[in-house]
Amino acid sequence: MSPPRVLFLSRGRIELPLAPWLAAKWDALSGVLTVRALNAGTGTGDPRFALLPEPSWAFYPSLPVEVARELRRNPADAIVASDPFVGAAALAGRSLARSRAKVIVEVHGDPATFTRLYGSRARRTVAGASDRVARFALRHADATRAVSSFTARLVESVRGVPPTARFLAYSDLSAFADAPAVPVPEARRVVFVGALEAYKNIDGLAAAWREVADGDSHLTIVGRGSRIGVVQQLIRDLPASVTHHPVLAPTDVAHEIDASRALVLPSYPEGLGRVVLEAFARGRCVVGTDGGGIPDMVTNDHDGLLVPPYDVPALVAALRRVLDDRELAVRLGAAARTTYGAWHQTPEDFASAYRALVDDALAGAR
């Protein structure tokens, strides 16, 4: 019996030919499913993929027609949409093609951040319409997938039932897990890695660091985004205490984590947080918030320190604890490395979870 035919839809950009780590994911999926993918990106050379325009203003309006065209050429048993907005396009495309494919909608984070806490403030003008689109997609999906207890609650709040499945997004962590461990440094350093967007609470991090910086401590920020001005002003104010890298290769991110006592992740709402696993793989604790998906991975005073979202004084206190007490950072970091082992996922693990989800959806699971 042939494996189920699945069409994957995603706004996330890819480049063909696939990098080896990403090829491992898709090859594992192709071992248990008949795979086709419509994805934003560039390049050629992989017949599984049809690439669409990258800018959102071109990607989303064209997606329903592209989905319908793909379903007519290559009928699918199921469609996997990477977020509720892509899910809405999948439902429209399925209708246009008069297909009976099951639509599975994934939730990796709070859809409300798309217009309220990410990118230009102009996005807020369409927040209400965006919310309605996301709710429509979730309500009308045949099945859903969450990545954390936080995103599972978001799904259940709309559908009235838990998600069909809950498992991690695939991440290649070899750059973080394979290199030999490095002791927690004597240097009083912390690192932030992530998008410079409002939902990452970049403003709160900057406010906290102004209280923490004392001439002997250092914050490294890795990322780019619409709140770059906040980081640039922080560097102007504290040039000796802050370093910014817009982009780093994974091995260089690992080096920055190694050079730090902790990863600081003050974001809310975070769907789960791959970077937490990157820090854990390097034996570094996390100073994060106790909201969103972060508490799924981080246990307060065991492998990290958790503070309430947007609580600058609490963030200041937690940062001072790991900077002033190296033994605390060592203890938390050792536990973090152990925690990482429980979250480690192979491409085959990921593919097996997807096959089970698709089978459940085809069998009528909601």
N, C-alpha and C positions, 0 to 999 in steps of 0.2 A: 504493500500500500504506500502510495506517495505521501511524503510529508505535507502538512498544510501549506498552502500558498499564502504568503503574508506580504503585504505592501507596507513598508515603513515610511512615515512622513515626518520630516523634521526641518525646522528653521535653522538649526545649528549648522554652521558652515563646515564643509569638508573640502579636502583637496585630493584629487586623484592624480597618480595612483596613491592608494592609502599608505600612510605611515605604518611601519611594521606593527606597532602596538595596537593601532586601530584595525588593521587587517586581521589580527588575532581575534578580535571581537566578532567581526563580520564573518570570518571563516567558521567560527564556532557556531554562530547562528545558522549559517548555511548548511551545517552538518545535521541540523534537526528540523529545519524549515526550508521551504522553497522561497528564497528571498528576492524581493524587488524593493527599491528605495527611491523615493523622490526627495531630494535634499537640496538645500541651498549650497552652492559651492562652485568650484571650477576644476577643470582637468578632464582627462579621458582615460580609457584603458580598462574599465571595470564594467562589464555588461549588466551587473546587478543594479547599477545606479543610473538614474536620469537626473541631471543637475539643473536647478532652476535659478533664476536671478537672485542675487544676494540681498539687495536693498529691500527693506520691509514693504516699501510702497509698491514695489513690483512683485514681490513674492506672494503676499497674501491675496491680492485681487486675482492673480492668475491661478492660484492653487486649486479651487474647485474644478475649473475646466481641465487642468492638467491631471487631476485625480480621475475625473471621468474618462479622459482620453486613455490614461494608463489602464484603467479597469476594463475598458473595451478591448484593448490590445492584449492585456495579460490579466484575465480574470483572477480575482483573489478570494480566498476564503475569509480572510480577516485583514483589517487595516489597523495599524498601530500609529496613533497620533501622539507626538512628543509633548503636547500641551493642549489645554482646552481650546485655544484659538485655532491651532492647526486641526483640532478635533472638529470644530464647527465647519471648517472647509472640507474635511473628510466626509462629514454627513451630507453636505451639499453636493460634493462630487459623486458620492454613492447614489444619491437620488437622481442626478443627471444621467448617470450611466445605467440606472435601473438595476443596480447590482444588489445582491443579497449578502454581501460581505459583512461580517460583524465588525463594528467599530470599537476599538479599545482606546480609551483616552487616558493618557498619563498625566500625573500631577507631580511635578518636581519642586514646586514652590507655590506661594500664594499668588494666584493670577492677578490680584489687585495691585501688586507691586509693579506690574507692567506699565501702568499709566500713572501711578502715584509716587513711586519711589525709585524710578529708573529713568535715565535719560532726561530729555528736556521737560521743563515745567509745562510746556504747551500740551504735553500728553494728557494732563489732567482734564482738559476740555472734553475728552472722549471717555473719561473714566466710567461714567454711568453706562454708556453703550457697551464698553469693553466688558464690564461686569455681567451684563445681560448675555453677551455672547458666550462668555465662559460658563455661566450657569446653564445656558441652553445646551451646550456641548456635553456637560457632565450629566444633565438629566436625561438626554437622549442617547447617550453612549450605551452600547450593549454590555460593555465591561470597562473596568477602570484599573489603574495601577497607581499606587502611591509608593514613595521612597522612604517615608518616615512616619512616626505616629502623628506628627504635626500635619503632614499632607493627607494622611488618612482621615484625620478629623475634618479637614476641609472638604474632602470628598463626601463624607457621611453627612455633613451639614447641608449639602445640596441634594443628595440623592436619598437620604434617609436610611441608607444601608452602608456598611463598611465597603472599602474597595475590594474588588475581586482578588487582587494580589498586592503584596507589598514586598519589594526587594530593591536593593541598591541599583543605581546606575552603574554601568561598567566603567572602571577607571584602571588605567595601567599605572601601577605604583612602583614599578621596578626601579625607577631612578631614586626612589626613596627607601625602598625595602631591601634592595640588594647590596647597597654599599655598606661597608663595615660601620658599626656604631661609633660615634664620636662622643666623648664625655661632655656633659653640660659645662659650658664655659665659665670661667671666672668673670669675664666681662659682663657688665650689666646691660644686656641687650635683649630686646624683644622684636618680633617681626610681625607685620600684617601682610597677608597675601590675598588679593581678591579685587573685584571690580570697585572702582571709586564711585560708588553710587549711594543714593540716600539710604537704601535699605541695608547697606553695610554699616551705617552709622559712622561714616567718615567724620562728620562734624563732631560727634561725641568723642571719637578717638582723639581728634585734634584738641578738643577742650581738655580732655583728661591728660594728654601728654604735656600740655602747658603747665599743669600742676605737678606732674611727675618729674619732668626734666630737671636735672640738678647739676649738669656739667660733667657727670660721670656715668650717665645712662644714655642709651642710644635706641632709637626706633628706626627700623628699616621698613619702608612701605613698598610693596610690589604690586603694581596694577595701574590701570588707566580707566577713565570714565568721566562722566559729566561733573563730578565734584573735584576735579583736578585742581581747581582754584583754591580749595580749602587746603590741600596739601602744599601747594606752592606758597601760600601765605604762611603756613606753619614753618616751612623751610626758611623763609625770609626772617621770621621771628626767632627761630632756633637753629641757625645754620650748622652748628657743631653737633646737634643732637638728633638730626633727622636726615635720612638718606632715602631717595626715591628712585626706583627703577620701573619704568613703564612696563617693560616686558623682560622676562628672563626665561631661559630654557629650563626644563625640569631639573636637570643636574645642578644648575645655578640656584634655583629655588631651594633645593635640598641643602646646598652649601650655606645659604642665608639662614635656614632653619637650624642647621648645625651650629652656626655662630651665635645663636640666640638661646636664651633660657626658656622662652615660651613663645608660642604663637598667640597673638591677640586677635580675637574675632568677635567684635562687639555688635554684630549684625542682628537685625530683626526685621522681617521674619526670614530666617534662613531655612530652606527646605530640608537640608541635611548638612552639607558642608564637606565636600571632598577634601578640602585643605586640612580638615581636622585629622583625617586618616593619614595624610602626608606627614603632618607633624608627629602623630603617634608612631608612624613607621620609623621616624628618626629618633624616637625616644624623647620627645619634647612634649610638655604639657600644654594645655590650652587655657587661656583666660578668655572666656566667652560668656554669652548670655544664657539664662535659663529659660529662654523662650524659643519657639520654632523647633527645628529638628536637632539642634545642638545637644540638648539633654539626652537624646537617644544614644549618643556616643560618649559624652563626657559626664562623668560622675563627680560632683563637687567634692573637693578635698581628697579625691582618690587619684585621678589622672588629670585633673584640671581644677580651675576655680571658676565658678559660675556666679554671675551678678544679674540683677534685674535689667531688662532692656531699657536703654536710654537713661540709665542711672549713672551719671558721670562721677559723683563722689564714690560710689561702690566700685566703679571701674578703676578709679585712681587708687583706692585701697588695695585692690587685688593686684594691680601692676606693681605697687610698692612691695607687696609681700614677696613676689617671686624675684624682684630685683634686689631686695635687701637680704633675702634668705636663700642662699644657693642650695643648702641642704634640702629645703622644701622643694625647690625646682628639680633636684636630683631624684627625690622620692616620687614626686608626681610623674616625672619623665619615665622612670622605670616602670611604673604602673601603666603609663600610656603605651609603652612598647608591648606590654602583655595584652592590653585591650585591643591593639591593632590586630593581633593574631586571630581574635574572635570575629573580626570584620573582613578578613582577607577573602578575596573572591577571585576565582580563576575564570577565564573566558568560558570554560565548559560549565562551571556553576551558573554563570549568567545565562548561557544559552538554554540550559535545562530549566531554569526558572521561567524563561520566556515560553518554552514549549508547553510547560504546564499551564501557563496563563492562557495561551491560545487554545489549547485543548479544552480548558474550562469554559472559555467564551463560546466555542463552537458547540459545546454541550448544553449551552443555555444559562450558564452562571451569570449572575448580575454583578 
